Every structure is written in C-alpha cells, then in structure tokens.
Amino acid sequence: MSIIKGDARSYSIAAASIIAKTTRDRMMRELDEIYPQYGFAKHMGYATRDHLAAINQHGPCPVHRRTFGVVRQPRLPGF
C-alpha cells in the first residue's frame, strides 16, 4: 500500500527512510573505494551529469543496474 507523504505521517516510515538513506550512502562510499572513477561518494548513485559522463567514459561497472537507461542502451563510438 502506498502512503502519500508517509514519512511525515508515520514515525516508522520516517525511521525506515533515514535508515535506507544512510545505508545507501555508506554503500556508495564503499563502492567509491572499489570504483573511484565513477565518483559514487559524490553523487551517491543519482544520475548526475558527472555520473552519466563517467559511465559514458568507462562503461558500466558490475554494480550498475542493467535496467538503468544509460547502462541498457548500447554505447556508440564517440559518445
């Protein structure tokens, strides 16, 4: 069930949101140590301009979601 603005209406949803974000941020910092060329610690996995440029330059790494549009699309030479 979806609850609109659930984190403002429920302490447990708010707590889960904080735990999820801090866990994701920790994972991104750890991945940044393994794959520094992608800048995970900076963009925390969001599709920023720098993140997309790194994928374009280096190709996707094993932790990139294959359903992510930029990863799913074939790379063309020169792009």
C-alpha positions in Angstrom: 0.0 0.0 0.0 1.3 3.4 -0.9 1.0 6.2 1.7 1.5 9.7 0.3 3.9 11.7 2.4 4.3 8.6 4.6 7.5 9.8 6.2 5.6 12.9 7.6 2.6 10.7 8.8 4.4 7.8 10.3 7.4 7.6 12.6 8.2 4.0 11.4 8.2 5.1 7.8 10.3 8.2 8.6 12.8 6.0 10.5 12.9 3.4 7.7 13.6 6.3 5.2 16.5 7.5 7.3 18.0 4.0 7.7 17.6 3.4 3.9 19.4 6.7 3.0 22.2 6.2 5.5 22.7 2.6 4.4 22.7 3.7 0.7 25.2 6.5 1.4 27.5 4.1 3.3 27.3 1.6 0.4 28.1 4.4 -2.1 31.2 5.4 -0.1 32.4 1.8 0.0 31.8 1.4 -3.8 33.7 4.6 -4.4 36.8 2.9 -2.9 36.4 0.0 -5.3 35.4 2.0 -8.4 36.8 5.5 -7.8 36.4 6.5 -11.5 32.7 6.7 -11.1 32.5 9.2 -8.1 29.9 7.2 -6.2 30.8 9.1 -3.0 30.0 12.4 -4.6 26.7 11.6 -6.4 25.5 8.8 -4.2 24.1 6.9 -7.1 22.0 9.6 -8.6 22.1 10.2 -12.3 24.1 13.4 -12.2 25.9 14.8 -15.2 29.2 13.6 -13.7 27.8 10.1 -13.1 26.5 9.8 -16.7 29.8 11.1 -18.1 31.7 8.5 -16.0 29.5 5.7 -17.4 30.0 7.0 -20.9 33.8 7.3 -20.4 34.4 4.0 -18.6 31.3 1.9 -19.4 29.2 0.4 -16.7 30.8 -1.4 -13.8 29.4 -4.6 -12.3 27.3 -2.8 -9.7 25.4 -0.6 -12.2 21.8 -1.7 -12.6 21.3 -3.2 -16.1 17.8 -1.6 -16.1 19.3 1.9 -15.8 18.6 3.5 -19.2 22.2 4.7 -19.8 23.5 1.2 -19.0 20.9 -0.6 -21.0 21.5 1.4 -24.2 24.4 0.3 -26.4 27.3 2.7 -26.4 28.1 4.3 -29.7 31.7 5.2 -30.6 32.5 8.9 -29.9 29.6 9.3 -27.4 
